Amino acid sequence: MRVIKTDVLDVYILEPQVFEDNRGWFMESWSARKMEEAGLYYNFVQDNQSYSAQKGTLRGLHFQNSSASQAKLVRCGRGSVLDVAVDLRKGSPTYKKWVAIELSSENKRQLLIPRGFAHAFLTLTNNVEFLYKADNYYCPEAERNIIWNDEEINIAWGIENPILSEKDKKAPKLYSSDVDFVYEEKSK
């Protein structure tokens, strides 16, 4: 597995080794041992999967506040998405910066997103299956979101009228959100 740093602190692209032959392919999508060899320590406790029927569906920007925060390992099992992570950790050198990566069933890339980030994805094809691991359980009381087109974050989505849930249409802007993440520098 290849681990690639992004321009946003603590967010990594993971490229699994894919073994192909005349029958198809095989890949190891997660290995705690390989992650620990790269200096990344996560204990994932929940797997989630979503399906989006239409191209142009945008889900996010979502996060869970406080101790319910979640790190995520995300991938696209069918179709293609533009996956986005936004650093919401006050005091972080990359606070309010975002990274956008195309994840697809073809490229098999994954994005590792630590706690303290908002997450969203935009479907680039119809019939998208999106999978992710979380290191903390879903907690409805801590669930929060920020409006997808917040000017303070200014994500280059490449779309003007995405398909949104009612919850995401009514999401607050970052300045009026109660996000409570604080950056803590890791000891070396």
C-alpha positions in Angstrom: 0.0 0.0 0.0 1.3 3.4 -1.0 0.7 6.3 1.5 0.7 9.7 -0.2 0.7 13.0 1.8 -1.7 15.7 0.7 -1.3 19.5 1.0 -3.7 19.4 4.0 -2.0 18.3 7.2 -2.8 14.7 8.4 -4.9 13.7 5.3 -3.4 10.9 3.2 -4.2 9.2 -0.1 -3.9 5.4 0.1 -3.2 3.5 -3.0 -3.6 -0.3 -2.4 -1.6 -2.8 -4.3 -3.9 -4.4 -6.9 -3.3 -7.9 -8.2 -4.9 -8.5 -11.6 -5.1 -11.6 -13.8 -7.5 -13.1 -16.4 -10.2 -13.6 -13.6 -10.2 -10.0 -12.4 -8.4 -8.4 -9.5 -7.7 -8.6 -5.7 -6.6 -5.9 -3.3 -6.2 -5.5 0.4 -8.3 -2.5 1.3 -7.2 -2.2 4.9 -4.3 -3.4 6.9 -3.6 -2.1 10.5 -0.1 -3.5 10.3 0.8 -1.6 7.0 -0.8 1.6 8.4 1.3 1.3 11.6 4.4 0.8 9.5 3.6 4.2 7.9 3.1 5.8 11.4 -0.7 5.9 11.2 -2.7 4.4 14.0 -6.4 3.9 13.7 -8.9 1.6 15.3 -11.9 1.5 13.1 -15.1 0.4 14.7 -17.9 1.0 12.2 -18.3 0.4 8.4 -20.8 2.4 6.4 -22.0 2.3 2.8 -24.1 4.7 0.8 -25.7 4.6 -2.6 -26.4 7.6 -4.8 -28.5 7.1 -7.9 -27.7 10.3 -9.8 -24.6 12.1 -10.9 -24.4 15.5 -9.2 -25.4 14.3 -5.8 -23.5 16.1 -3.0 -23.4 14.6 0.5 -21.8 16.9 3.1 -20.0 18.8 4.6 -20.6 16.5 7.6 -18.8 15.9 10.9 -19.4 14.9 14.5 -18.4 17.4 17.2 -16.4 16.9 20.4 -15.4 13.5 21.6 -17.8 11.9 19.1 -15.5 13.1 16.2 -14.7 10.5 13.6 -11.6 9.7 11.6 -12.6 8.1 8.3 -11.1 5.9 5.6 -13.3 6.4 2.5 -13.4 4.8 -0.9 -15.7 4.5 -3.9 -16.7 0.9 -4.7 -18.8 1.7 -7.8 -18.7 4.8 -10.0 -16.7 7.9 -9.2 -16.8 10.8 -6.7 -14.9 14.0 -5.9 -14.1 13.5 -2.3 -13.4 16.5 -0.1 -12.0 16.9 3.4 -11.8 20.3 5.2 -9.6 21.0 8.2 -11.8 22.4 10.9 -9.1 22.2 13.7 -8.6 25.8 15.1 -4.9 26.4 15.3 -3.9 23.9 12.6 -1.4 25.2 10.0 -4.0 24.1 7.4 -7.2 25.4 9.2 -10.0 25.9 6.7 -8.0 24.4 3.8 -9.4 21.5 1.9 -8.3 18.7 -0.3 -10.3 17.2 -3.2 -9.4 13.8 -4.7 -11.2 11.8 -7.3 -12.0 8.3 -5.9 -13.4 5.7 -8.2 -13.9 2.0 -8.6 -11.2 2.2 -11.3 -8.4 4.0 -9.5 -9.2 2.2 -6.2 -7.7 5.1 -4.2 -8.8 5.8 -0.7 -8.7 8.9 1.5 -7.7 8.8 5.1 -9.3 11.7 7.0 -8.4 12.3 10.7 -10.7 13.6 13.4 -11.4 17.3 13.3 -12.4 17.4 9.6 -15.6 18.0 7.7 -16.2 15.4 4.9 -18.2 15.5 1.7 -18.4 14.0 -1.7 -19.9 14.8 -5.1 -20.9 12.0 -7.4 -19.3 12.2 -10.8 -21.3 9.3 -12.3 -24.7 7.7 -11.8 -25.1 4.7 -9.5 -22.3 5.4 -7.0 -21.6 3.1 -4.0 -19.4 4.8 -1.4 -17.8 3.0 1.5 -16.1 4.2 4.6 -14.7 3.1 7.9 -15.0 5.2 11.0 -13.0 5.1 14.2 -16.0 6.2 16.4 -19.7 5.3 16.4 -22.4 7.4 14.8 -23.8 9.8 17.4 -26.9 11.7 16.3 -26.5 14.3 19.1 -23.0 15.3 17.9 -23.8 15.2 14.1 -23.2 18.6 12.4 -22.8 20.0 9.0 -21.7 23.1 7.1 -23.2 24.4 3.9 -21.4 22.9 0.9 -20.8 26.3 -0.8 -19.6 28.3 2.2 -17.5 31.2 0.8 -15.1 31.1 3.7 -14.0 27.6 2.7 -14.5 28.1 -1.1 -14.4 24.5 -2.4 -14.1 24.2 -6.2 -16.9 21.7 -6.7 -17.3 22.3 -10.4 -21.1 22.3 -10.0 -23.7 25.1 -9.3 -26.8 23.1 -8.4 -26.0 19.8 -6.9 -28.7 17.4 -5.6 -28.8 17.9 -1.8 -30.7 16.5 1.1 -33.0 18.8 3.0 -30.5 18.7 5.9 -27.6 19.8 3.7 -29.7 22.5 2.1 -30.3 24.1 5.5 -26.7 23.6 6.8 -25.2 26.7 8.5 -22.1 28.5 7.4 -18.8 27.9 9.2 -18.9 31.2 11.1 -22.2 30.3 12.7 -21.4 26.6 13.3 -20.6 25.3 16.8 -17.6 23.3 15.5 -15.3 22.7 18.5 -12.1 21.1 17.1 -8.7 22.3 18.2 -5.4 21.3 16.6 -3.0 19.4 18.8 0.5 19.0 17.4 1.7 15.4 17.5 4.8 14.6 19.6 7.7 13.4 17.5 
